[in-house]
Amino acid sequence: MIKLKKLSAIALAAVMAASALTGCGSKKDKSTITPTPTDPSVEQPTTVDTSKETSSDTKDDSNSDKSFGLTKKTADGTILQCFSWSFNTIKDSLEDIALAGYSTIQTSPVNACYNGGDSGIDLNGSGKWYYHYQPTDWTIGNYQLGTKEEFKSMCEEADKYGIKVIVDVVPNHTTKSTEALGEGLLNAVGGIDNLYHKKGKDEVSNYKDRGECTHQAVGGLFDVNTENIAFQNYFINYMNECIACGADGFRFDTAKHIGLPDDPVEDSSMPNTFWTNVLSKLDNKDNLFIYGEVLQDGGDRIADYIDTLGAATASSYGYTVRGALQTGNLDVRNLTNYGIGNAKPNIVTWVESHDNYTGDDATYSKITNEDIVLGWTVLAAQKTGTPLFFSRPYNASSDLIWGTFNKIGMSGDYLYKNSAITAANRFRNAMAGEEQNIFNPSDSTSVIFIERGKKGLAIVNASIKPYEFNVETNLADGEYKDRVSGNTYTVKDGKISGTIENKSTIILYNDGYLELAPAAIVKVDDSVTGSYNTDSIEVKLHVENAAEGEYSVDGASPVAYKDNDTITIGAGKKSQETTTLKLTAVNEAGNKTAMTYIFRKQATLTGSIEVTFVKPDSWGDKVYAYVYDETTEAPTVIENAAWPGVEMEHVEGNKYKYTFEKNWEGYEPLIIFNDSNNQSNEAMEPGENVINGKEYTCN
């Protein structure tokens, strides 16, 4: 049985691939904790001495007419994961991203991908985010994120701000809908029989068995024979095409499912040469930031993947960070144990990943925005690791995992540019190259101090109570302004004292601080959602840190607006048609902000509703319609009946019909057809939108 809230399995399973062939031209220590002598009158730090080896990617904002203090190297700064943002949305948001202090952005996979859900653009529903991760070919551009030309234009714009671009690539597997595979891919590898491992369509059952892990399907997605030299060359061409268009690095999705040189082989004539061959043939290799997604489970070989790729995700450390946030225990012994054994600390860290958010960890319901601010400050303030900020869907909450708009292509929730998040990012940028010293005060593990050399200090309090501190510090004597609250703290005789409020952060530094005007904020009222079932919808607009904003509907000429103005859009649109609303504004320093909203008109489900379904020949003769809606805040799912639903009426041949008895007015129901054993949507996928009079099939 599948419902929206049970989408987690495929979300965790979906970690898919990308590839391309058209031309853009060429663009050729483990941490140790050392106690220090203690003066009983002053709380003493525990020192963490770290070393770090990173990729040498470099790009700064010197080409921009505005300096944002971004780091030249990806490893020294922070990465914004633009989860399901379109290329045009990223391009429009680059000045906001720079103001928020991110030196690098990471796109969703840019490859051609499975076109499911009626080519829909919902993150979940009619159209799904995880189709990004179901490659049909390795060419740049897809129906969800944009064209190759738009990708190239986005990269060129990022260059102007000194922002690096990481592309999420997934060579490990394809969609299982093999009829959708590109002809160019199949021709390049010598036909579909050469594309997959012999057991590439059989699901992995034991992830600690390296043969299974590297040769079999993950989440039902067919495992590519990555040892096939023809495939490797095809994929190398795709990656170099991304580089030619402006990519500065790559995240390898499901990296641990691609064999290392000494892993088991399926065919002795095809050794595990993928990593050696691919990484050695990338253009501009020395200036790329490359890391692999290695979800840790005991059989992951993370140290070897770090050695091979240069860096990897520290997924178990993310679990540690979330646990610390939920318990309020920021014990330095836990938060300096990165869960990678003796491996080099070349890791990408996070509070949560998109898999944690959408999958079985369900962090959307467990980790609050307040938690994210605290956890992000812990990560960003450290030298160890390169923090990745997952941008949750716009206006998401514990009740609305997909937010109030649930649209692929839109910018994520504004938390990514929250003032405390921004302060942590800018602190990290200013502290590049400085060693770290991390400690808890002697009487509390709910508070953590992170010093960077003699330049800066970040303090995080995860307790529900304020905390008064009096500690020794490496900061020079003098006054330091908290870059979050604006309060001033004094260091005298090598000691700093003061109070940190409950569930809050303090960021102290002077050297390297860059005064930037607050970004303008444009948005619709939080009460507005992206779907409506009336002829039109009234939308209240907001603008902050700017005298006025401008709005444009479906590309029309911009119109000025003031805060709290209301406009009406969508009149005359047909059911399922969309309206695009773009808001822009400029702050006092001339920095531009933009936000694009996508509204969809829903059919008004009133009166008699009837749909038909043509079942496959292999199905049984009893066919059911399961109708449900999980978009409301009701404690239980609204449904027409318990699974498998209501039996449909046979019309003729393989055609069945279902007439709705329940009144669904005001709801956004989805429908799944099944015969108790088979169903119209894949396991763990949501149903299709209900459209009166529509004939559905399994395609």
PEFENBEL-V119297 format. One record per residue. N is the residue number from 0. OMEGA is omega in radians with two decimals (NA if undefined). D_FIRST is the distance of its C-alpha to the first C-alpha in Angstrom with 2 decimals. Layout:
# PEFENBEL-V119297
n	omega	d_first
N	OMEGA	D_FIRST
N	OMEGA	D_FIRST
This chain:
# PEFENBEL-V119297
n	omega	d_first
0	-3.12	0.00
1	3.06	3.79
2	-3.09	6.87
3	-3.06	10.44
4	3.09	11.13
5	3.14	8.60
6	-2.95	10.46
7	-3.06	12.76
8	-3.13	12.20
9	3.10	13.17
10	3.10	15.76
11	-3.10	17.33
12	-3.04	17.14
13	3.05	18.59
14	-2.82	22.30
15	-2.86	23.83
16	-3.11	27.28
17	3.04	30.12
18	-3.01	33.38
19	-3.12	36.40
20	-3.08	39.71
21	-2.91	41.60
22	3.01	44.60
23	-2.96	45.33
24	-3.09	48.57
25	3.12	49.07
26	-3.04	48.82
27	NA	50.60
28	3.13	47.21
29	3.12	45.55
30	3.07	46.12
31	-3.12	48.63
32	-3.07	49.21
33	3.10	52.91
34	3.08	54.25
35	3.12	57.35
36	-3.02	60.33
37	2.92	59.75
38	-3.03	62.05
39	-3.11	61.22
40	-3.08	61.78
41	3.11	59.31
42	-3.02	55.66
43	-3.12	55.45
44	2.91	52.87
45	-3.01	51.09
46	3.06	51.63
47	-3.13	49.01
48	-3.07	50.67
49	2.98	48.37
50	-3.04	48.97
51	3.01	46.93
52	-3.06	46.91
53	3.03	45.14
54	-3.02	45.04
55	3.11	48.08
56	3.13	46.49
57	3.02	48.79
58	3.12	48.79
59	-3.08	50.23
60	-3.11	50.79
61	3.11	54.47
62	-3.11	53.91
63	3.07	52.76
64	3.08	55.27
65	3.10	53.43
66	-3.14	52.85
67	3.09	49.65
68	-3.10	50.51
69	-3.13	47.68
70	3.10	47.90
71	-3.11	49.03
72	3.07	46.61
73	-3.05	42.83
74	-3.09	42.95
75	-3.08	45.28
76	3.11	43.23
77	-3.11	39.68
78	3.02	36.88
79	3.07	34.76
80	-3.12	31.34
81	-3.02	31.00
82	3.09	27.22
83	3.02	26.43
84	3.05	29.91
85	3.11	31.64
86	3.14	34.97
87	3.09	36.85
88	3.10	35.26
89	-3.14	36.29
90	3.14	39.72
91	-3.02	40.18
92	-2.98	39.16
93	3.14	41.41
94	3.04	44.19
95	-3.12	41.85
96	3.11	40.39
97	3.11	43.95
98	3.13	45.01
99	3.00	42.12
100	3.11	43.52
101	3.12	40.96
102	-3.06	42.84
103	2.97	39.90
104	3.07	36.75
105	3.12	33.79
106	2.87	32.01
107	-3.11	28.51
108	-3.06	28.74
109	-3.07	31.24
110	2.96	30.51
111	-3.03	29.45
112	-3.11	25.67
113	-3.13	22.86
114	-3.12	23.09
115	3.09	19.61
116	3.14	18.29
117	-3.12	21.44
118	-3.09	23.58
119	-3.13	22.35
120	3.03	23.62
121	2.99	20.97
122	3.13	20.13
123	-3.09	16.54
124	3.09	15.62
125	-2.96	18.03
126	-3.01	19.26
127	-3.09	18.11
128	-3.00	20.34
129	2.98	19.12
130	3.01	20.46
131	-3.00	23.78
132	3.07	22.85
133	-3.06	22.21
134	2.96	25.85
135	3.10	27.10
136	3.07	30.69
137	3.03	32.86
138	-3.04	34.75
139	3.06	35.12
140	3.06	33.34
141	-3.04	30.04
142	-3.09	28.84
143	-3.01	27.14
144	3.12	30.00
145	-3.06	33.14
146	3.07	35.80
147	3.13	37.92
148	3.11	40.86
149	3.08	38.99
150	-3.14	38.01
151	3.13	41.66
152	3.10	42.90
153	-3.14	40.64
154	3.13	42.04
155	3.12	45.56
156	3.12	45.11
157	3.11	43.73
158	-3.08	46.92
159	-3.12	48.99
160	-3.06	47.53
161	3.14	47.53
162	3.10	43.74
163	-3.10	42.28
164	3.03	39.19
165	3.11	36.64
166	3.06	34.23
167	-3.13	30.85
168	-3.04	30.88
169	-3.14	28.39
170	-2.98	30.18
171	-3.00	27.85
172	3.05	25.36
173	2.93	24.49
174	3.05	21.60
175	3.06	20.20
176	-2.97	21.07
177	3.10	24.56
178	-3.12	25.94
179	-3.09	26.03
180	-3.11	28.28
181	3.14	31.74
182	3.14	34.73
183	3.10	36.81
184	-3.09	34.50
185	3.11	34.36
186	-3.08	38.12
187	-3.08	38.82
188	3.13	37.06
189	3.09	38.38
190	-3.03	35.37
191	3.13	31.70
192	3.13	32.59
193	-3.07	34.33
194	-3.00	31.63
195	2.95	29.28
196	-3.09	29.89
197	3.09	29.99
198	-3.05	26.75
199	3.10	25.46
200	3.09	22.36
201	-3.07	21.50
202	3.01	19.37
203	3.09	21.47
204	-3.12	21.04
205	-3.06	24.08
206	3.10	24.88
207	3.04	28.31
208	-3.03	29.26
209	3.07	30.93
210	3.09	30.91
211	-3.04	27.15
212	-3.06	26.74
213	-3.09	29.05
214	-3.03	28.35
215	-2.99	24.64
216	3.06	21.53
217	3.12	19.83
218	3.12	16.22
219	-3.11	16.47
220	-2.93	19.57
221	-3.01	22.62
222	-3.11	25.44
223	3.04	28.75
224	-3.07	31.93
225	3.05	33.57
226	3.12	36.63
227	-3.08	37.49
228	3.13	40.56
229	3.08	39.98
230	3.14	36.60
231	-3.12	38.21
232	3.11	40.93
233	-3.13	38.57
234	3.07	36.63
235	3.11	39.94
236	3.12	41.05
237	-3.11	37.97
238	3.11	38.55
239	3.05	42.23
240	3.06	41.48
241	3.13	39.48
242	3.13	42.50
243	3.11	44.87
244	3.07	42.97
245	3.12	43.32
246	-3.13	40.64
247	-3.13	42.05
248	-3.06	39.43
249	2.90	36.03
250	3.09	32.94
251	3.10	31.59
252	3.13	27.82
253	-3.07	26.51
254	-3.07	30.19
255	3.11	29.79
256	3.04	28.06
257	-2.95	31.35
258	2.95	33.99
259	-3.04	37.11
260	-3.09	40.39
261	3.06	40.42
262	3.11	36.79
263	3.11	36.15
264	3.11	36.69
265	-3.09	35.17
266	-3.07	38.44
267	3.12	41.81
268	3.14	43.01
269	3.12	40.36
270	-3.13	40.82
271	-3.09	38.71
272	-3.03	40.68
273	-3.04	38.02
274	-3.13	38.87
275	-3.07	42.60
276	-3.06	42.85
277	-3.06	40.63
278	-3.11	41.92
279	-3.05	45.51
280	3.10	45.42
281	3.07	44.10
282	3.07	46.67
283	-3.00	47.93
284	-3.05	46.20
285	-3.12	48.35
286	3.13	47.33
287	2.98	43.55
288	-3.05	41.21
289	3.05	38.62
290	-3.11	35.94
291	3.01	32.92
292	3.13	29.47
293	3.12	29.55
294	-2.95	26.78
295	-3.12	28.51
296	-3.14	27.22
297	3.10	30.49
298	-2.95	30.61
299	-3.13	30.87
300	-3.01	34.67
301	-3.14	34.88
302	-3.14	38.68
303	3.09	39.02
304	3.07	36.76
305	3.12	38.86
306	-3.05	41.99
307	-3.06	40.73
308	-3.08	39.22
309	3.12	41.25
310	3.12	38.48
311	3.09	34.87
312	3.08	32.26
313	-3.01	32.69
314	-3.14	29.09
315	3.08	30.08
316	3.05	32.76
317	3.08	30.29
318	3.11	28.57
319	-3.13	32.08
320	-3.14	32.86
321	3.09	29.78
322	3.11	30.56
323	-3.14	34.12
324	-3.09	33.14
325	-3.14	30.92
326	-3.08	33.69
327	-3.09	36.61
328	-3.11	38.19
329	-3.09	39.57
330	-3.10	41.39
331	-3.14	43.19
332	3.08	42.73
333	-3.02	38.97
334	2.97	39.11
335	3.01	41.60
336	-2.98	39.62
337	3.03	37.62
338	-3.10	35.81
339	3.10	37.33
340	-3.11	40.01
341	-3.12	43.21
342	3.02	41.79
343	-3.09	43.49
344	3.08	41.95
345	-2.99	41.00
346	2.96	37.59
347	-3.06	35.39
348	3.10	34.29
349	2.92	31.83
350	3.08	30.63
351	3.01	27.11
352	3.10	25.73
353	3.07	23.10
354	3.06	20.79
355	-3.06	21.67
356	-3.04	21.06
357	-2.99	17.68
358	-3.04	16.36
359	3.09	15.93
360	3.07	19.50
361	-3.10	18.58
362	3.10	22.30
363	-3.10	21.95
364	-3.04	21.58
365	-3.09	24.06
366	-3.09	26.83
367	3.05	28.90
368	3.09	31.24
369	3.09	34.08
370	-3.10	32.68
371	3.11	32.39
372	3.14	36.04
373	-3.11	37.20
374	-3.13	35.27
375	3.12	36.27
376	3.07	39.89
377	-3.11	39.77
378	-3.04	38.56
379	-3.10	40.76
380	-3.10	43.87
381	2.97	43.81
382	-3.09	45.46
383	3.08	43.00
384	3.02	39.95
385	-3.02	39.09
386	3.09	36.69
387	-3.14	33.78
388	3.09	32.67
389	3.13	29.08
390	3.13	29.28
391	3.08	26.38
392	-3.05	25.32
393	3.08	27.95
394	3.10	28.22
395	3.12	25.02
396	3.12	24.65
397	3.09	22.58
398	-3.06	21.13
399	-3.10	20.82
400	-3.09	19.57
401	3.09	20.45
402	-3.08	23.63
403	3.13	25.28
404	3.04	25.44
405	-3.08	22.36
406	2.94	24.47
407	3.09	25.09
408	-3.12	28.85
409	2.98	29.83
410	-3.14	31.54
411	-3.14	29.67
412	-3.07	30.42
413	3.11	34.16
414	-3.08	33.91
415	3.13	34.83
416	3.02	38.32
417	-3.04	38.71
418	3.13	42.33
419	3.06	41.60
420	3.12	39.37
421	3.13	42.16
422	3.12	44.77
423	3.12	42.99
424	-3.10	42.70
425	3.05	46.36
426	-3.14	47.42
427	-3.13	45.80
428	-3.11	47.51
429	-3.08	50.86
430	-3.09	50.51
431	3.12	49.89
432	-3.14	51.83
433	3.12	52.52
434	-3.11	51.73
435	3.09	49.47
436	-2.99	50.39
437	3.14	47.62
438	2.94	48.29
439	2.97	47.40
440	-3.01	50.21
441	-3.05	51.58
442	-3.13	50.22
443	2.98	46.68
444	3.06	43.71
445	-3.13	41.98
446	3.13	44.29
447	3.11	44.67
448	3.12	47.53
449	3.11	47.27
450	3.04	50.66
451	-3.08	51.25
452	3.08	54.76
453	-3.01	57.31
454	-2.97	55.75
455	3.14	52.74
456	3.02	50.76
457	3.14	47.23
458	3.13	46.36
459	3.09	42.94
460	3.14	42.55
461	-3.12	39.10
462	3.07	40.57
463	-3.14	40.33
464	3.02	44.14
465	-3.12	46.80
466	3.06	48.62
467	-3.08	52.33
468	3.07	53.24
469	-2.99	56.48
470	2.97	56.05
471	-3.13	58.02
472	3.06	57.00
473	3.12	58.00
474	3.08	58.28
475	3.10	61.85
476	3.14	63.55
477	3.14	63.07
478	3.14	60.81
479	3.12	57.21
480	3.03	55.06
481	-3.06	51.42
482	3.05	49.66
483	-3.04	46.86
484	-3.05	48.87
485	3.11	52.32
486	-3.12	53.90
487	3.10	56.66
488	-3.07	56.96
489	3.00	60.14
490	-3.13	60.71
491	-3.14	64.07
492	3.08	65.60
493	3.13	62.37
494	3.07	60.31
495	3.13	57.80
496	3.14	56.91
497	-3.13	54.98
498	3.00	51.85
499	-3.10	48.27
500	3.14	46.15
501	3.09	42.92
502	-3.08	39.80
503	-3.13	41.92
504	3.02	43.53
505	3.12	47.10
506	-3.06	48.12
507	2.96	51.85
508	3.07	53.83
509	-3.12	56.77
510	3.14	57.50
511	3.13	55.20
512	-3.14	53.97
513	-3.13	53.66
514	3.13	54.03
515	3.13	51.69
516	3.09	51.29
517	3.11	47.99
518	2.99	45.60
519	3.11	45.26
520	3.05	41.98
521	-3.10	40.64
522	2.95	37.50
523	3.13	36.13
524	-3.09	35.84
525	3.13	32.81
526	-3.09	32.00
527	3.08	31.43
528	-3.02	27.97
529	3.12	27.26
530	3.10	25.95
531	-3.11	28.04
532	3.01	28.11
533	-3.12	31.87
534	-3.13	34.59
535	-3.14	35.38
536	3.05	34.66
537	-3.07	37.22
538	3.06	36.97
539	-3.07	39.11
540	3.09	40.38
541	3.02	41.60
542	3.12	43.98
543	3.12	45.43
544	3.07	48.15
545	-3.10	49.50
546	3.12	51.79
547	3.04	49.47
548	3.04	46.57
549	3.05	45.94
550	3.09	43.04
551	-3.13	42.36
552	3.11	40.04
553	3.04	38.81
554	3.13	41.63
555	-3.14	44.46
556	-3.12	47.47
557	3.11	46.87
558	-3.13	47.86
559	3.05	49.02
560	3.07	47.35
561	3.10	48.02
562	3.12	45.75
563	3.01	44.01
564	3.11	44.78
565	3.09	42.30
566	3.10	41.63
567	-3.13	39.79
568	3.00	37.70
569	-3.09	35.48
570	3.09	37.70
571	3.11	37.59
572	3.07	34.43
573	3.10	32.06
574	3.14	28.38
575	3.06	26.45
576	-3.07	29.84
577	3.02	30.49
578	3.13	33.49
579	3.13	34.65
580	3.14	36.68
581	3.11	38.68
582	3.11	40.58
583	3.04	43.42
584	-3.14	46.18
585	3.14	48.88
586	-3.04	49.95
587	3.14	53.58
588	3.13	53.81
589	3.10	52.58
590	-3.08	49.10
591	3.01	46.62
592	-3.14	43.08
593	3.06	40.53
594	3.13	37.06
595	3.12	35.19
596	3.11	32.55
597	3.12	30.34
598	3.09	29.63
599	3.08	27.57
600	3.09	28.29
601	3.04	25.40
602	3.07	25.99
603	-3.04	27.00
604	3.11	24.53
605	3.11	27.08
606	-3.09	28.27
607	3.11	26.73
608	-3.13	23.72
609	3.08	22.81
610	3.08	20.78
611	-3.12	20.72
612	3.07	18.58
613	-3.05	20.10
614	3.02	17.93
615	-3.13	18.90
616	-3.05	21.35
617	-3.11	19.25
618	3.04	16.57
619	-3.06	17.14
620	3.09	19.08
621	-3.09	16.64
622	-3.07	14.59
623	3.01	12.44
624	3.08	12.26
625	-3.10	9.70
626	-3.09	11.95
627	3.08	11.78
628	3.10	14.19
629	-3.10	14.27
630	-3.13	17.71
631	3.11	19.67
632	3.12	20.94
633	-3.10	19.76
634	3.13	18.68
635	3.13	15.50
636	3.02	13.09
637	-3.08	14.81
638	3.13	12.84
639	3.10	14.27
640	3.06	12.67
641	3.10	10.02
642	0.25	6.88
643	3.12	7.64
644	-3.10	10.39
645	3.14	14.03
646	-3.11	15.61
647	3.12	17.56
648	3.13	21.28
649	3.13	22.68
650	3.09	25.38
651	3.12	26.84
652	3.13	26.07
653	-3.08	22.55
654	3.11	22.45
655	3.10	20.51
656	3.10	20.84
657	3.09	19.26
658	-3.08	21.59
659	3.07	20.41
660	-3.13	21.81
661	3.06	20.85
662	-3.09	23.11
663	3.14	21.27
664	-3.14	24.57
665	3.12	24.52
666	3.07	20.78
667	-3.02	19.04
668	3.00	15.97
669	-3.08	13.46
670	3.07	12.11
671	3.08	9.53
672	-3.09	10.98
673	3.03	9.74
674	-3.08	11.58
675	-3.14	9.05
676	3.13	9.73
677	3.12	10.06
678	-3.01	8.90
679	3.09	11.40
680	-3.13	10.30
681	3.11	10.15
682	3.13	7.50
683	3.05	7.53
684	3.09	9.57
685	3.12	9.98
686	3.11	10.80
687	3.06	14.46
688	3.09	17.15
689	3.09	18.20
690	-3.08	21.72
691	3.09	23.69
692	-3.08	24.95
693	3.00	22.95
694	-3.08	22.12
695	2.99	18.94
696	3.10	18.44
697	3.12	16.27
698	NA	19.05
